[in-house]
């Protein structure tokens, strides 16, 4: 970039001295070029920053998904062990009852037989008490896990309902709200947000994003990931935006700025990322399918601090 500016400056000087442009026109052209070059450097740096944030957030989301999957697996394993313990406890009780009946019905020939039998009974009673204590502890842990999972599911469902209620006026304009894997997905078609090939949010898109922003303002426990997506038709862009990946990043960034503008949302909660054409929801084999893939997804994730604490203690 620094090598290009002197070359262009020499070109502009040549124009000036050959009489092709006036001095004021030369100064204006040079200033406009420098401004454009600075804008390009700024956009390039901003894209690198957003790419880094996107990768970091994807790692965090993957870790969270793995933790929740592990927790559900642990819950199922604990349930199986609990059932096994209950069956073992029932068998011990039956053995104890049988031994007690035998002791009652027998005529013992010596005190040694009585002593041996009593020791057997005491051993079974001790093991029975230990199994009961272990069973009680497993039941408590299982109940704790199930309660936290239930609360998490309720929070996600409540968040989905709030978002649906706030955006119900835009559902017929290319907006969809779903819940998957403990997160709420707000998917907005290109036609709701942008003109074809543009990354400037239109009026309808701004109105929808402001409604969503109000929901996010009211709940500071929600983290937000904004993902831009395109179809696989090559993008023929300018110096600032060269391909579909660049376009998806610019669109995600534009949505982020509309959400934050005039709001009290902490920017640390919000990340913008571009996935280009590489994460389609359907095959890009028809115009209708490509239209579905041209979308922006706003992924809302409630904080799960209590869930992580319980996972760490177990």
Beta strands, then each sheet from edge to edge (+ up, - down):
strand 1: 175-180
strand 2: 183-189
strand 3: 222-229
strand 4: 270-274
strand 5: 295-302
sheet 1: 1+ 2- 5+ 3- 4-
end
